[in-house]
Amino acid sequence: MRELIEDARPATAKAMSQIGIDEAEWAHLFRRATVEDHGDAALPCHALARTLNRSPYEIADEVSNLIGDSLEGIADVSSISGFVNFRAQPSWLSGRIESLMPDSRLGIGSEERRTYVVDYSAPNVAKEMHVGHLRSTVIGDAIVRMLEYKGHFVHRENHVGDWGTPFGMLIEHLLDLGEGEAAKDLGVGDLDSFYKQARAKFVSEVEFADRSRQRVVLLQGGDEETLRLWHILVEESMRYFNEVYSMLGVLLTDDDIMGESRYQALLPLVVERLGVAGMLEHSEGADVTYPGGWMNREGEPFPMIIRKADGGYNYSTSDLACIIDRVERLGCDSLLYVVGTPQKQHFQMVFQVAEQAGFMDERHSAVHVNFGSVLDTDGKVLKSREGEVIKLFDLLMEAVSRATAAIEEKNPDLQGEERERVARIIGIGAVKYADLSTERTKDYVFDWERMLSFDGDTAPYLQYAHARICSIFHKWGHDRESLSDSELECALPEECLLARRLVGFSSVVDESTHAYNPHRLCAHLHAIASAFASFYETCPVLSAGDESTVRSRLALCDLTARELELGLELLGIEVPQRM
């Protein structure tokens, strides 16, 4: 309720001035109410109690009385438990809805342009994408969409694991199979089997292990034939990964691939710059740096290994090289890493070293956008019946299959290509929404029955609300754009509830974008769909009687559909016209 706060600010400022509080002390406290039953916006007075040496309850009561009826036509003001609460009046809501109707951006403004890089998805070549990659991919995709919609320039970077010692054994296994057979295995998505076969030979066959080590030396030395074979592994793996990305409907393309191999030339530069900065030390043959503030179990300073004793580089070195590249080549202001919570300490240390070494300065921000795990109904990490990590492609196919069955039961009239298309939209949307609607730092339980339900906080529930509105307009038979100048009248409680949630949409998009938390947008979209369900049951639309009421309620329907569609689009989820 950003607009309500702005409209209520002058009267609130006058009241606060009368009790001796400067605007700098209270303005940042005035925000959207957390308890909807109490109001649409709230000003907590608890932080002012010490300044005035009075209880927050007394302060809230006095401010509420001082404002009185000066917000007539804007909001009703009340005092509850130390909060000054502001509830938008029906006439104000009607005016805000009227102003949103012709607005193609639905009140969402553009921000001063910044350059972001979002590091997400990051599968490993010759390894299967599994359910653990789901969270990084869909959360990162939603963040990219929201940032771009707000007017920022975003570099999408898929930091694929395509380099290192395992590629020696993978290339040798490719040669043993023959290039054609290996490409066939990788092309059908049998990546795990390919990797496991190579690993088993490396462990059990001395000759194969020796060849693999020699191949690593050739790879790192830039041998032309070895690089050609390495490209086969990368290209066939990416062909399969792209099938998964296509099913998920995410924005990643081959142009966004920035594998570990792309940063190899910068690794010596990281060592050089850390040395110049006086941050590099030698420990047991390795080059390390001590960012400070980190201790091991023995209470000794915890180092970050930059170059191992054998001359090889560590993940930390690669991530520092990434920062140099992203700041200096791409000119990024903000660096986002959508990576699981277990990597929290790693990124804290990397960011700390990058700042101390001058790879970043006060103009830059680096954020670890961490997330929890996907759990089975038994509370353990989700795995297949065989105890293996579930392949992401198989999971998505299962989602579409289950959605097809649900459609057959709910709407048997949908047939052929339309049913297949809607099943894909519903199934994939259900999986993505179940992930995105959970606060990202928390684990969540993967539950097929719940996520594909047409009731509750699910994608099908939101998609069905949109389809229901499309059905209303199909029956109406007129041009929806003709409603853009309709006069609104929010009279009934259900109309007001829907209107206030529609008005709050743009603020929630901003909050979700700034916090990198798509679940806030999910929660608000569900609140909109729930309010629409109550409105639809109580307020006849096409049979409302007089033309002005029909058009007013159709306008509410239209704005609801547009916000649901845009909100889900920002989450990377499609909406069907009928279900």
C-alpha positions as CSV (number, residue, x, y, z in Angstrom):
1,M,0.0,0.0,0.0
2,R,2.7,2.4,-1.0
3,E,0.3,4.9,-2.5
4,L,-1.9,4.9,0.6
5,I,1.2,5.7,2.7
6,E,2.1,8.6,0.5
7,D,-1.5,10.0,0.6
8,A,-1.6,9.6,4.4
9,R,1.9,11.0,5.0
10,P,1.0,14.8,5.2
11,A,-1.6,14.4,7.9
12,T,0.6,11.9,9.7
13,A,3.6,14.3,9.6
14,K,1.5,17.1,11.0
15,A,0.3,14.8,13.9
16,M,3.8,13.6,14.7
17,S,5.2,17.1,14.6
18,Q,2.5,18.1,17.2
19,I,3.9,15.5,19.6
20,G,7.5,16.5,19.0
21,I,8.8,13.7,16.6
22,D,10.8,14.6,13.5
23,E,10.0,12.9,10.3
24,A,13.4,11.3,10.2
25,E,12.5,9.3,13.3
26,W,9.2,7.8,12.1
27,A,9.1,7.9,8.2
28,H,11.0,4.7,7.8
29,L,8.7,2.9,10.2
30,F,5.6,3.7,8.2
31,R,4.9,0.6,5.9
32,R,2.5,-2.0,4.7
33,A,0.6,-3.6,7.6
34,T,1.7,-7.1,8.5
35,V,-1.8,-7.9,10.0
36,E,-4.3,-7.4,7.3
37,D,-7.3,-7.4,9.7
38,H,-5.9,-4.3,11.4
39,G,-5.4,-2.2,8.3
40,D,-3.6,-1.7,5.0
41,A,-0.7,0.4,6.4
42,A,0.7,0.8,9.9
43,L,3.0,3.0,11.9
44,P,4.5,1.2,14.9
45,C,5.2,3.5,17.8
46,H,7.4,1.2,19.9
47,A,10.6,2.7,18.7
48,L,9.4,6.2,19.7
49,A,8.6,5.2,23.3
50,R,12.1,5.9,24.6
51,T,12.3,9.3,22.9
52,L,9.0,10.5,24.4
53,N,9.3,8.5,27.6
54,R,5.8,7.2,27.1
55,S,4.3,3.9,26.3
56,P,3.8,3.0,22.6
57,Y,0.1,2.5,23.3
58,E,-0.3,6.1,24.5
59,I,1.6,7.5,21.6
60,A,-0.4,5.5,19.0
61,D,-3.7,6.6,20.7
62,E,-2.7,10.3,20.6
63,V,-1.4,10.2,17.0
64,S,-4.6,8.4,15.9
65,N,-6.7,11.1,17.7
66,L,-4.7,14.0,16.2
67,I,-5.1,12.6,12.7
68,G,-8.8,12.2,13.3
69,D,-10.9,12.6,10.2
70,S,-8.3,14.6,8.2
71,L,-7.9,11.6,6.0
72,E,-11.6,11.5,4.9
73,G,-11.8,10.0,1.4
74,I,-8.4,8.3,2.0
75,A,-8.3,6.1,5.1
76,D,-9.8,5.2,8.4
77,V,-7.3,5.5,11.3
78,S,-7.3,3.5,14.5
79,S,-4.9,2.6,17.3
80,I,-4.2,-1.1,18.2
81,S,-1.5,-2.4,20.5
82,G,0.9,0.5,19.9
83,F,0.3,0.7,16.1
84,V,-1.4,3.5,14.2
85,N,-3.4,1.6,11.6
86,F,-4.6,3.0,8.3
87,R,-7.4,1.2,6.4
88,A,-8.1,2.5,2.8
89,Q,-11.6,3.7,2.3
90,P,-13.8,2.3,-0.5
91,S,-13.7,5.5,-2.5
92,W,-9.9,5.7,-2.3
93,L,-9.7,2.0,-3.5
94,S,-12.0,2.7,-6.4
95,G,-9.9,5.6,-7.5
96,R,-6.7,3.6,-7.3
97,I,-8.2,0.7,-9.3
98,E,-9.4,3.2,-12.0
99,S,-5.8,4.6,-12.3
100,L,-4.4,1.1,-12.7
101,M,-6.8,-0.1,-15.4
102,P,-5.1,1.7,-18.3
103,D,-1.6,1.1,-16.9
104,S,0.1,-1.7,-18.8
105,R,2.7,-2.1,-16.0
106,L,0.0,-2.3,-13.3
107,G,1.7,0.3,-11.1
108,I,5.2,-1.3,-11.2
109,G,7.8,1.4,-11.8
110,S,11.2,1.2,-13.4
111,E,14.3,1.8,-11.2
112,E,17.6,3.5,-11.9
113,R,19.4,1.0,-14.1
114,R,22.1,-1.2,-12.4
115,T,24.1,-4.0,-14.0
116,Y,23.6,-7.4,-12.3
117,V,25.1,-10.8,-12.9
118,V,23.1,-13.8,-11.6
119,D,25.0,-17.0,-11.2
120,Y,22.5,-19.9,-11.2
121,S,21.7,-23.5,-12.2
122,A,25.3,-24.7,-12.7
123,P,25.1,-28.4,-13.6
124,N,28.2,-30.4,-14.1
125,V,29.2,-31.8,-17.6
126,A,28.6,-35.5,-17.9
127,K,26.5,-35.5,-14.7
128,E,22.8,-35.6,-14.5
129,M,20.7,-32.6,-13.6
130,H,18.9,-33.7,-10.5
131,V,16.2,-32.3,-8.2
132,G,18.9,-30.3,-6.3
133,H,19.4,-28.2,-9.4
134,L,15.7,-27.3,-9.5
135,R,15.9,-24.7,-6.8
136,S,18.9,-22.8,-8.2
137,T,17.4,-22.8,-11.7
138,V,13.9,-21.7,-10.9
139,I,14.8,-19.2,-8.1
140,G,17.5,-17.7,-10.3
141,D,15.2,-17.5,-13.3
142,A,12.5,-15.7,-11.2
143,I,15.0,-13.2,-9.8
144,V,16.3,-12.5,-13.4
145,R,12.8,-11.9,-14.6
146,M,11.9,-9.5,-11.8
147,L,15.2,-7.5,-12.1
148,E,14.7,-7.1,-15.8
149,Y,11.1,-6.0,-15.4
150,K,12.3,-3.3,-13.0
151,G,14.6,-2.0,-15.7
152,H,18.0,-3.5,-14.7
153,F,20.5,-5.0,-17.1
154,V,21.1,-8.6,-16.1
155,H,23.9,-11.0,-17.2
156,R,22.6,-14.6,-16.8
157,E,25.6,-16.8,-16.1
158,N,25.3,-20.6,-16.0
159,H,28.6,-21.5,-14.2
160,V,28.8,-25.1,-15.6
161,G,31.3,-27.5,-14.1
162,D,33.3,-28.3,-17.2
163,W,36.9,-28.4,-16.0
164,G,39.1,-30.3,-13.7
165,T,40.7,-33.6,-13.0
166,P,37.6,-35.8,-13.6
167,F,37.7,-34.8,-17.3
168,G,40.8,-37.0,-17.8
169,M,38.8,-40.1,-17.0
170,L,35.8,-38.9,-18.9
171,I,37.7,-38.3,-22.0
172,E,39.5,-41.7,-21.8
173,H,36.1,-43.4,-21.3
174,L,34.8,-41.5,-24.3
175,L,37.7,-42.9,-26.4
176,D,37.2,-46.4,-25.0
177,L,33.5,-46.4,-26.0
178,G,34.1,-44.6,-29.3
179,E,33.0,-41.1,-30.1
180,G,29.8,-42.2,-31.8
181,E,28.6,-44.5,-29.0
182,A,29.6,-42.0,-26.3
183,A,27.7,-39.2,-28.0
184,K,24.7,-41.5,-28.2
185,D,24.8,-42.3,-24.5
186,L,25.2,-38.6,-23.6
187,G,22.6,-37.5,-26.1
188,V,19.8,-39.5,-24.6
189,G,20.6,-38.1,-21.2
190,D,22.3,-41.1,-19.7
191,L,24.9,-38.8,-18.1
192,D,25.0,-40.5,-14.7
193,S,25.7,-43.9,-16.2
194,F,28.5,-42.5,-18.3
195,Y,30.2,-40.8,-15.3
196,K,29.8,-43.9,-13.1
197,Q,31.3,-46.2,-15.7
198,A,34.3,-43.9,-16.1
199,R,34.7,-43.6,-12.3
200,A,34.5,-47.4,-11.8
201,K,37.3,-47.9,-14.3
202,F,39.4,-45.2,-12.8
203,V,39.2,-46.9,-9.4
204,S,39.7,-50.5,-10.6
205,E,42.0,-50.3,-13.6
206,V,45.5,-49.0,-13.0
207,E,46.2,-48.5,-16.7
208,F,43.0,-46.5,-17.2
209,A,43.8,-44.3,-14.2
210,D,47.3,-43.6,-15.6
211,R,45.9,-42.7,-19.0
212,S,43.4,-40.4,-17.3
213,R,46.0,-38.5,-15.3
214,Q,48.1,-38.1,-18.5
215,R,45.0,-36.8,-20.2
216,V,44.4,-34.2,-17.5
217,V,48.0,-32.8,-18.2
218,L,47.2,-32.6,-21.9
219,L,43.8,-30.9,-21.2
220,Q,45.4,-28.3,-19.0
221,G,48.2,-27.8,-21.4
222,G,45.8,-27.0,-24.2
223,D,46.4,-30.1,-26.4
224,E,44.3,-29.6,-29.6
225,E,43.0,-33.2,-29.8
226,T,42.2,-33.4,-26.1
227,L,40.3,-30.1,-26.3
228,R,38.3,-31.5,-29.3
229,L,37.3,-34.5,-27.2
230,W,36.5,-32.3,-24.3
231,H,34.2,-30.2,-26.5
232,I,32.3,-33.4,-27.4
233,L,31.5,-34.0,-23.7
234,V,30.5,-30.4,-23.1
235,E,28.3,-30.1,-26.3
236,E,26.5,-33.4,-25.8
237,S,25.8,-32.6,-22.1
238,M,24.6,-29.1,-22.9
239,R,22.2,-30.5,-25.5
240,Y,20.6,-32.6,-22.8
241,F,20.6,-29.8,-20.3
242,N,18.8,-27.6,-22.8
243,E,16.0,-30.1,-23.0
244,V,15.5,-29.7,-19.2
245,Y,15.7,-25.9,-19.5
246,S,13.1,-26.0,-22.4
247,M,10.7,-28.1,-20.3
248,L,11.1,-25.7,-17.3
249,G,10.6,-22.7,-19.5
250,V,13.6,-20.8,-18.1
251,L,15.6,-18.0,-19.8
252,L,19.0,-19.8,-19.9
253,T,20.5,-20.4,-23.3
254,D,23.9,-21.5,-24.6
255,D,24.9,-17.9,-24.7
256,D,24.7,-17.8,-20.9
257,I,27.1,-20.7,-20.3
258,M,30.2,-19.5,-18.4
259,G,31.9,-22.7,-17.4
260,E,34.9,-23.1,-15.1
261,S,37.0,-23.4,-18.2
262,R,36.3,-19.8,-19.2
263,Y,38.2,-18.6,-16.1
264,Q,41.4,-20.7,-16.3
265,A,43.4,-17.9,-17.8
266,L,42.5,-15.6,-14.9
267,L,43.6,-18.0,-12.1
268,P,47.3,-17.0,-12.2
269,L,46.1,-13.4,-12.1
270,V,44.3,-14.1,-8.8
271,V,47.5,-15.4,-7.3
272,E,49.5,-12.4,-8.6
273,R,47.0,-9.8,-7.3
274,L,46.8,-11.4,-3.9
275,G,50.5,-11.4,-3.7
276,V,50.8,-7.7,-4.7
277,A,48.2,-7.0,-2.0
278,G,50.3,-8.8,0.6
279,M,47.6,-11.3,1.3
280,L,49.3,-14.5,0.1
281,E,51.2,-16.8,2.4
282,H,52.9,-20.2,2.0
283,S,51.6,-23.1,4.1
284,E,52.8,-26.7,3.7
285,G,53.7,-26.0,0.0
286,A,50.3,-24.3,-0.8
287,D,49.5,-20.7,-1.4
288,V,46.8,-19.5,1.1
289,T,45.2,-16.4,2.3
290,Y,43.7,-15.6,5.7
291,P,40.7,-13.3,5.4
292,G,40.4,-13.1,9.2
293,G,37.6,-13.9,11.6
294,W,37.5,-17.6,10.7
295,M,38.8,-20.3,13.0
296,N,39.1,-24.1,12.6
297,R,38.1,-26.6,15.2
298,E,41.4,-26.2,17.0
299,G,40.9,-22.4,17.3
300,E,43.5,-21.6,14.8
301,P,43.1,-19.1,11.9
302,F,41.2,-20.8,9.0
303,P,42.9,-20.3,5.6
304,M,41.5,-20.1,2.1
305,I,43.5,-22.3,-0.2
306,I,44.4,-20.4,-3.4
307,R,46.9,-22.8,-5.0
308,K,47.4,-26.3,-3.8
309,A,50.8,-27.9,-3.2
310,D,50.6,-29.8,-6.5
311,G,50.0,-26.5,-8.4
312,G,46.3,-27.0,-8.9
313,Y,43.8,-24.3,-8.1
314,N,40.8,-24.4,-5.7
315,Y,37.1,-23.5,-6.1
316,S,37.8,-20.3,-4.2
317,T,40.4,-19.3,-6.8
318,S,37.9,-19.8,-9.5
319,D,35.2,-17.8,-7.7
320,L,37.7,-14.9,-7.2
321,A,38.5,-15.0,-10.9
322,C,34.8,-14.8,-11.6
323,I,34.5,-11.7,-9.5
324,I,37.4,-10.0,-11.4
325,D,35.8,-10.9,-14.7
326,R,32.3,-9.8,-13.7
327,V,33.5,-6.5,-12.2
328,E,36.1,-5.5,-14.8
329,R,34.9,-7.1,-18.1
330,L,31.1,-6.9,-17.5
331,G,31.1,-3.8,-15.4
332,C,28.6,-5.3,-12.9
333,D,27.4,-3.4,-9.9
334,S,25.7,-6.4,-8.1
335,L,26.7,-10.1,-8.1
336,L,24.1,-12.6,-7.1
337,Y,25.0,-16.3,-6.5
338,V,21.9,-18.6,-6.3
339,V,23.6,-21.5,-4.5
340,G,22.5,-23.8,-1.7
341,T,22.9,-22.8,2.0
342,P,25.7,-25.3,2.7
343,Q,28.0,-23.0,0.7
344,K,27.3,-20.0,3.0
345,Q,30.8,-19.9,4.6
346,H,32.5,-20.4,1.3
347,F,30.9,-17.3,-0.2
348,Q,31.3,-15.2,2.9
349,M,35.1,-15.9,2.7
350,V,35.3,-15.3,-1.0
351,F,33.5,-12.0,-0.8
352,Q,35.7,-10.9,2.1
353,V,38.9,-11.7,0.3
354,A,37.6,-10.0,-2.9
355,E,36.9,-6.8,-0.9
356,Q,40.2,-6.9,1.0
357,A,42.2,-7.5,-2.2
358,G,40.4,-4.6,-4.0
359,F,38.6,-6.9,-6.6
360,M,35.4,-5.1,-5.4
361,D,34.8,-1.8,-3.7
362,E,32.0,0.1,-2.1
363,R,30.3,0.5,-5.4
364,H,29.7,-3.2,-5.7
365,S,27.6,-5.7,-3.8
366,A,27.9,-9.5,-3.7
367,V,25.0,-11.6,-2.3
368,H,24.8,-15.3,-1.7
369,V,21.1,-16.0,-2.5
370,N,21.0,-19.2,-0.5
371,F,18.3,-21.8,-0.5
372,G,17.3,-24.9,1.5
373,S,16.8,-28.6,0.4
374,V,14.0,-30.4,-1.3
375,L,12.7,-33.1,1.1
376,D,10.6,-36.2,0.8
377,T,7.5,-36.7,2.9
378,D,9.6,-38.5,5.5
379,G,11.7,-35.4,6.1
380,K,14.8,-36.7,4.3
381,V,16.4,-35.4,1.1
382,L,14.3,-36.4,-1.8
383,K,15.5,-39.5,-3.6
384,S,14.1,-42.3,-5.8
385,R,12.9,-45.6,-4.6
386,E,16.3,-47.0,-5.4
387,G,17.9,-44.5,-3.1
388,E,19.4,-42.5,-6.0
389,V,19.0,-38.7,-6.4
390,I,16.0,-38.1,-8.6
391,K,16.8,-36.9,-12.2
392,L,15.2,-33.6,-12.9
393,F,14.0,-34.6,-16.4
394,D,12.2,-37.6,-14.9
395,L,10.6,-35.5,-12.3
396,L,9.3,-33.0,-14.8
397,M,7.9,-35.8,-17.0
398,E,6.1,-37.2,-14.0
399,A,4.6,-33.8,-13.3
400,V,3.2,-33.5,-16.8
401,S,1.8,-37.1,-16.6
402,R,0.1,-36.4,-13.3
403,A,-1.3,-33.1,-14.6
404,T,-2.7,-34.9,-17.6
405,A,-4.6,-37.3,-15.3
406,A,-5.9,-34.4,-13.2
407,I,-7.2,-32.6,-16.4
408,E,-8.9,-35.8,-17.6
409,E,-10.8,-36.0,-14.4
410,K,-11.6,-32.3,-14.0
411,N,-12.3,-31.3,-17.6
412,P,-12.6,-34.2,-20.0
413,D,-13.7,-31.7,-22.8
414,L,-10.0,-30.7,-23.2
415,Q,-8.6,-33.0,-25.9
416,G,-5.7,-33.5,-28.2
417,E,-3.0,-30.9,-28.5
418,E,-4.8,-28.4,-26.2
419,R,-4.9,-31.0,-23.4
420,E,-1.2,-31.8,-23.9
421,R,-0.3,-28.1,-23.8
422,V,-2.4,-27.3,-20.7
423,A,-1.1,-30.4,-19.0
424,R,2.5,-29.2,-19.5
425,I,1.6,-25.7,-18.3
426,I,-0.1,-27.0,-15.2
427,G,2.5,-29.8,-14.4
428,I,5.6,-27.7,-14.8
429,G,3.9,-24.7,-13.2
430,A,3.0,-26.8,-10.2
431,V,6.6,-28.0,-9.6
432,K,8.0,-24.5,-10.0
433,Y,5.4,-22.8,-7.8
434,A,5.9,-25.4,-5.0
435,D,9.5,-24.4,-4.9
436,L,9.1,-20.7,-5.3
437,S,6.3,-20.3,-2.8
438,T,8.5,-21.6,0.0
439,E,10.7,-19.0,1.7
440,R,13.9,-19.9,-0.2
441,T,16.2,-20.3,2.9
442,K,14.0,-23.1,4.2
443,D,13.7,-26.7,3.2
444,Y,10.4,-27.8,1.8
445,V,8.6,-31.1,1.3
446,F,7.9,-32.3,-2.2
447,D,4.3,-33.5,-2.2
448,W,2.7,-34.4,-5.5
449,E,-0.9,-34.4,-4.2
450,R,-0.5,-30.9,-2.6
451,M,1.3,-29.2,-5.4
452,L,-1.1,-30.4,-8.1
453,S,-4.2,-29.6,-6.1
454,F,-6.7,-27.1,-7.5
455,D,-7.2,-25.8,-4.0
456,G,-4.8,-24.1,-1.6
457,D,-1.6,-22.3,-2.3
458,T,-0.7,-23.9,-5.6
459,A,-0.1,-22.9,-9.2
460,P,-3.2,-24.8,-10.4
461,Y,-5.3,-22.8,-8.0
462,L,-3.9,-19.5,-9.4
463,Q,-4.1,-20.7,-13.0
464,Y,-7.7,-21.8,-12.5
465,A,-8.6,-18.4,-11.2
466,H,-7.2,-16.9,-14.4
467,A,-9.0,-19.4,-16.6
468,R,-12.3,-18.7,-14.8
469,I,-11.9,-15.0,-15.5
470,C,-11.2,-15.8,-19.2
471,S,-14.4,-17.7,-19.2
472,I,-16.3,-14.7,-17.9
473,F,-15.0,-12.5,-20.7
474,H,-15.7,-15.2,-23.3
475,K,-19.4,-15.1,-22.2
476,W,-19.4,-11.3,-22.1
477,G,-18.2,-11.2,-25.7
478,H,-16.9,-7.6,-25.8
479,D,-13.4,-6.0,-26.0
480,R,-11.7,-6.0,-22.5
481,E,-9.7,-2.9,-23.4
482,S,-13.0,-1.0,-23.4
483,L,-13.0,-1.3,-19.6
484,S,-9.8,0.8,-19.2
485,D,-11.9,4.0,-18.5
486,S,-14.6,2.3,-16.5
487,E,-15.8,3.9,-13.3
488,L,-15.3,1.7,-10.2
489,E,-17.5,1.4,-7.2
490,C,-16.1,-0.8,-4.4
491,A,-19.2,-1.1,-2.2
492,L,-19.4,-4.7,-0.9
493,P,-16.7,-6.1,1.5
494,E,-15.7,-8.7,-1.1
495,E,-15.1,-6.0,-3.7
496,C,-13.0,-3.9,-1.2
497,L,-10.9,-6.9,-0.2
498,L,-10.1,-7.8,-3.8
499,A,-9.4,-4.2,-4.6
500,R,-7.0,-3.6,-1.7
501,R,-5.0,-6.7,-2.7
502,L,-4.9,-5.6,-6.3
503,V,-3.7,-2.2,-5.3
504,G,-0.9,-3.8,-3.2
505,F,0.5,-5.9,-6.1
506,S,3.2,-3.4,-7.3
507,S,4.6,-2.9,-3.8
508,V,4.9,-6.6,-3.3
509,V,6.7,-7.0,-6.6
510,D,9.2,-4.4,-5.5
511,E,9.7,-6.1,-2.1
512,S,10.2,-9.5,-3.7
513,T,12.7,-8.1,-6.2
514,H,14.8,-6.2,-3.6
515,A,14.9,-9.2,-1.2
516,Y,15.5,-11.7,-3.9
517,N,12.5,-13.6,-2.4
518,P,10.0,-14.8,-5.0
519,H,7.9,-16.4,-2.2
520,R,6.6,-13.0,-1.2
521,L,5.1,-12.5,-4.7
522,C,3.7,-16.1,-4.6
523,A,2.0,-15.3,-1.3
524,H,0.4,-12.1,-2.6
525,L,-0.8,-13.8,-5.8
526,H,-2.5,-16.5,-3.7
527,A,-4.1,-13.7,-1.6
528,I,-5.4,-12.1,-4.8
529,A,-6.8,-15.4,-6.1
530,S,-8.4,-16.1,-2.7
531,A,-10.0,-12.7,-2.6
532,F,-11.3,-13.2,-6.2
533,A,-12.9,-16.6,-5.2
534,S,-14.8,-14.8,-2.4
535,F,-15.8,-12.0,-4.8
536,Y,-16.9,-14.5,-7.5
537,E,-19.1,-16.4,-5.0
538,T,-20.7,-13.2,-3.5
539,C,-20.8,-10.7,-6.3
540,P,-22.6,-11.6,-9.6
541,V,-20.7,-10.2,-12.5
542,L,-22.6,-10.5,-15.8
543,S,-25.9,-10.8,-14.0
544,A,-25.3,-7.9,-11.7
545,G,-28.2,-5.9,-13.1
546,D,-27.3,-2.4,-14.0
547,E,-24.6,-1.7,-16.6
548,S,-22.4,0.4,-14.3
549,T,-22.1,-2.4,-11.8
550,V,-21.4,-5.0,-14.5
551,R,-18.6,-2.9,-15.9
552,S,-17.2,-2.1,-12.5
553,R,-17.0,-5.8,-11.6
554,L,-15.7,-6.7,-15.0
555,A,-12.9,-4.2,-14.5
556,L,-12.0,-5.9,-11.2
557,C,-12.0,-9.2,-13.0
558,D,-9.8,-7.9,-15.8
559,L,-7.3,-6.4,-13.4
560,T,-7.2,-9.6,-11.4
561,A,-6.4,-11.7,-14.5
562,R,-3.7,-9.2,-15.6
563,E,-2.0,-9.2,-12.2
564,L,-2.2,-13.0,-11.9
565,E,-0.8,-13.4,-15.4
566,L,2.0,-10.8,-15.0
567,G,2.9,-12.1,-11.5
568,L,3.1,-15.7,-12.7
569,E,5.1,-14.6,-15.7
570,L,7.6,-12.9,-13.4
571,L,7.9,-16.3,-11.7
572,G,8.4,-18.1,-15.0
573,I,5.0,-19.8,-14.9
574,E,2.5,-19.8,-17.8
575,V,-1.3,-19.4,-17.5
576,P,-3.8,-21.2,-19.8
577,Q,-7.0,-19.6,-21.1
578,R,-9.0,-22.6,-20.0
579,M,-8.5,-25.7,-17.8
